[in-house]
Amino acid sequence: FDSCRHPERVQVVIVDAGECTDLVEESKKLGGGWGEIKLVTFTDGGGRGPCLNYGASMSDGRIYTFCHSDVTLPDDWDVKIK
């Protein structure tokens, strides 16, 4: 997330699907400056697709970027998305 130019404009939705035991602690490391950080829990199962859909339904945004824990976003990714 360090590569975001305008973090104050970005809402971050973190979906806990039960796989990460330290997700709450890790999400606190994001720090301030973000427009909003939501940590939501998904318990319905069904794999990655339903989990992503749930996360999107919890967002207030109009543009979605899905970033998994093993992904590094490019510099200024937030302004490159149109």
C-alpha positions as CSV (number, residue, x, y, z in Angstrom):
1,F,0.0,0.0,0.0
2,D,3.0,2.3,0.2
3,S,2.7,2.9,-3.5
4,C,-0.6,4.8,-3.2
5,R,-0.4,8.5,-4.1
6,H,-3.7,9.5,-2.4
7,P,-4.5,7.1,0.4
8,E,-7.0,9.6,1.9
9,R,-9.2,8.8,-1.1
10,V,-9.0,5.1,-0.7
11,Q,-11.3,2.8,1.3
12,V,-9.6,-0.4,2.2
13,V,-11.9,-3.4,2.9
14,I,-10.1,-6.4,4.5
15,V,-12.1,-9.6,4.4
16,D,-11.3,-12.2,7.1
17,A,-12.4,-15.6,5.8
18,G,-10.9,-17.4,8.7
19,E,-7.5,-18.3,7.2
20,C,-5.3,-15.7,9.0
21,T,-5.0,-15.9,12.7
22,D,-3.3,-12.5,13.0
23,L,-5.4,-10.5,10.5
24,V,-6.6,-7.9,13.1
25,E,-3.0,-7.2,14.2
26,E,-1.8,-7.0,10.6
27,S,-4.5,-4.6,9.6
28,K,-3.5,-2.2,12.4
29,K,-0.1,-1.9,10.7
30,L,-1.7,0.0,7.8
31,G,-1.7,3.0,10.0
32,G,-3.6,6.3,9.4
33,G,-4.1,8.3,6.3
34,W,-6.5,6.0,4.6
35,G,-10.0,7.2,3.7
36,E,-11.5,4.3,5.7
37,I,-10.3,0.8,6.7
38,K,-13.0,-1.8,7.2
39,L,-12.3,-5.3,8.6
40,V,-15.2,-7.6,7.8
41,T,-15.7,-11.3,8.5
42,F,-16.9,-13.7,5.8
43,T,-18.2,-17.1,7.0
44,D,-20.3,-18.4,4.2
45,G,-17.5,-20.4,2.5
46,G,-17.5,-21.2,-1.2
47,G,-14.0,-20.1,-2.1
48,R,-12.3,-16.9,-3.3
49,G,-15.1,-15.7,-5.6
50,P,-17.8,-15.4,-2.9
51,C,-15.3,-13.9,-0.5
52,L,-14.4,-11.2,-3.1
53,N,-18.1,-10.5,-3.8
54,Y,-18.8,-10.1,-0.1
55,G,-15.9,-7.7,0.3
56,A,-17.1,-5.6,-2.7
57,S,-20.6,-5.5,-1.2
58,M,-19.1,-4.0,2.0
59,S,-17.5,-1.2,0.0
60,D,-18.9,2.2,-0.6
61,G,-16.7,2.8,-3.6
62,R,-17.5,2.9,-7.3
63,I,-14.1,1.5,-8.5
64,Y,-12.8,-1.7,-7.1
65,T,-9.2,-3.0,-7.0
66,F,-8.7,-6.5,-5.5
67,C,-5.3,-7.0,-4.0
68,H,-4.4,-10.3,-2.4
69,S,-1.8,-10.7,0.3
70,D,0.8,-12.0,-2.2
71,V,0.5,-9.0,-4.5
72,T,2.6,-5.8,-4.8
73,L,0.8,-2.9,-6.4
74,P,2.8,-0.6,-8.8
75,D,3.6,3.0,-7.9
76,D,0.7,5.4,-8.1
77,W,-1.8,2.6,-8.7
78,D,-4.6,4.6,-7.3
79,V,-4.3,7.4,-9.9
80,K,-3.7,5.0,-12.8
81,I,-7.1,3.4,-12.3
82,K,-9.7,5.3,-14.3
